[in-house]
Amino acid sequence: MALEIQVDNIKCGGCANTIRTKLEQAFEAPVSVDIEQGVVRIDSTEEQRQEIVARLASLGYPETGTAEGIEAATAKAKSFVSCAIGRMSGTDND
C-alpha cells in the first residue's frame, strides 16, 4: 500500500535525494518524492505511518501543518543541511 505524506521544506533534488535515501534505508521500501507538490510516497502500511512521519521530521521535513514557531524554524535549518548533503551525495534533479 502506498502512503502519501505532504511535507514542508522540500525545495530541490538534493532534498528529494536525502528523503529517498534515508527512508529507503530505514524502511526498505520504494520511495518517490514530488518536489513541486511536496509529497513523499512510500510503499508501506498505515501502521508505520507515524514512524515514517517522525523520521521525515527528524530530517527537517515535517508533515505539513505539524510544525510551528521554533519547531518550524528548526525543521527549516535541518532541511537546509539535509538538502546540502543530498546535493553532495546524489543527483540533484532541479
Residue, then its C-alpha position, 0 to 999 in steps of 0.5 A: m500500500a502506498l502512503e502519501i505524506q505532504v511535507d514542508n521544506i522540500k525545495c530541490g533534488g538534493c532534498a528529494n535525494t536525502i528523503r529517498t535515501k534515508l527512508e529507503q534505508a530505514f524502511e526498505a521500501p520504494v520511495s518517490v518524492d514530488i518536489e513541486q507538490g511536496v509529497v513523499r510516497i512510500d510503499s508501506t502500511e498505515e501502521q508505520r505511518q507515524e514512524i515514517v512521519a517522525r523520521l521525515a521530521s527528524l530530517g527537517y521535513p515535517e508533515t505539513g501543518t505539524a510544525e510551528g514557531i521554533e519547531a518550524a524554524t528548526a525543521k527549516a535549518k535541518s532541511f537546509v543541511s539535509c538538502a546540502i548533503g543530498r546535493m553532495s551525495g546524489t543527483d540533484n534533479d532541479 
